[in-house]
Amino acid sequence: MNEWLQITRGDAPLIVSVPHTGTTIPDSTMQHLVSPWLARKDCDWWIEQLYGFAKHLGATWIRTNISRTVIDVNRDPSGVSLYPGQATTELCPTTTFDGEPLYKDGATPDAEEIERRKRKYFAPYHDALASEVRRLRNDHEKIVVYDCHSIRSSIPRLFDGELPNFNVGTNSGASCDEALTKAVQDICAESGFSQTTNGRFKGGYITRSLGQPDHGVHAIQMELACRSYMQEPIGPVAEGQWPSPYDSEFAEPMRATLEKILIAALHFAQR
């Protein structure tokens, strides 16, 4: 078993994917980076704490400890952009979301290094997802793959204005049944938090590659604006200011809503 890959198996028809909370950066990569803080700046901070209840629902939990700066397991491994014409970061990012260089001059990963990282980190993560999908589909007519994410509320390079609290992605409706999308949207609406579906974020490679509703696999991505569950300074952030500490009391309204969402996903899969 890879030490950087966490898999907790459950028997419920639900897989919770947590691909972007890792902060581990091997020394062989770190020596080429501008700064450790920049390299971890775009982490999906505290998402593993926020969704910690999922295992108690019987969900299968898959998480990588490796930082997305090393390799982003939610990008297309071919390097093709999931959002053509829009600013984004690469499979092995060379800039932060704000456009700041991550690597020292002349030290960005070459094609050979990118292939090495794909073999070492990307492939095992997706092999684990595929294996758990097969295992659960053997016991359930349909399952849900729920991909957890968060992002700062305001990043002008990536999107205009302030993101809604909930950003639901279903690959424009292709990755899951409409009934599941509606169940999630209804809970978001009842919560009082703002929401959108298939807006700036339609679901990354995990959602798009695994979602096959005609074959009983329904995949959905949830991108949360960070202010929804942490005391986020809106706008540019500086070292020493970001990330804000996790505050379970502040996060509780969002945590409670997310629990309702995962329970609804389970009910959908069990119908």
FENNORKA-V950910 format. One record per backbone hydrogen bond with DSSP energy under -0.5 kcal/mol. NH is the residue of the N-H (numbers start at 0). CO is the residue of the C=O. If there is no record, write none. Layout:
{{NH,CO} {NH,CO}}
This chain:
{{4,1} {5,3} {5,62} {6,4} {7,60} {8,6} {11,57} {13,11} {14,143} {15,59} {16,14} {16,145} {17,61} {22,64} {23,64} {28,25} {29,25} {30,26} {31,28} {32,29} {33,101} {38,34} {39,35} {39,36} {40,36} {40,37} {42,39} {43,19} {44,42} {46,43} {49,45} {50,46} {51,48} {53,50} {54,51} {55,52} {56,52} {56,53} {57,54} {58,53} {59,13} {60,7} {61,15} {62,5} {63,17} {64,3} {66,23} {69,66} {70,66} {71,90} {72,70} {74,71} {75,79} {78,75} {85,82} {92,67} {92,89} {95,99} {98,95} {101,93} {102,93} {103,31} {106,103} {113,109} {114,110} {115,111} {116,112} {117,113} {118,114} {119,115} {120,116} {121,116} {122,117} {124,120} {125,121} {126,122} {127,123} {128,124} {129,125} {130,126} {131,127} {132,128} {133,129} {134,130} {135,131} {136,132} {137,133} {138,135} {139,135} {142,215} {143,12} {144,217} {145,14} {145,143} {146,144} {146,219} {147,16} {147,145} {148,221} {150,223} {157,154} {158,154} {162,152} {165,193} {166,222} {167,195} {168,220} {170,201} {173,169} {173,170} {174,169} {179,176} {180,176} {181,177} {182,178} {183,179} {184,180} {185,181} {186,182} {187,183} {188,184} {189,185} {190,186} {191,187} {191,188} {192,187} {195,165} {197,167} {198,200} {201,199} {204,73} {207,203} {208,204} {209,205} {210,206} {211,209} {211,216} {212,173} {214,211} {215,212} {216,211} {217,142} {217,215} {218,174} {218,216} {219,144} {220,168} {221,146} {222,166} {222,220} {223,148} {223,221} {224,164} {225,150} {227,224} {228,225} {229,225} {231,229} {233,231} {239,241} {240,237} {241,237} {247,245} {250,246} {251,247} {251,248} {254,250} {255,251} {256,252} {257,253} {258,254} {259,255} {260,256} {261,257} {262,258} {263,259} {264,260} {265,261} {266,262} {267,263} {268,264} {269,265} {270,266} {270,267}}
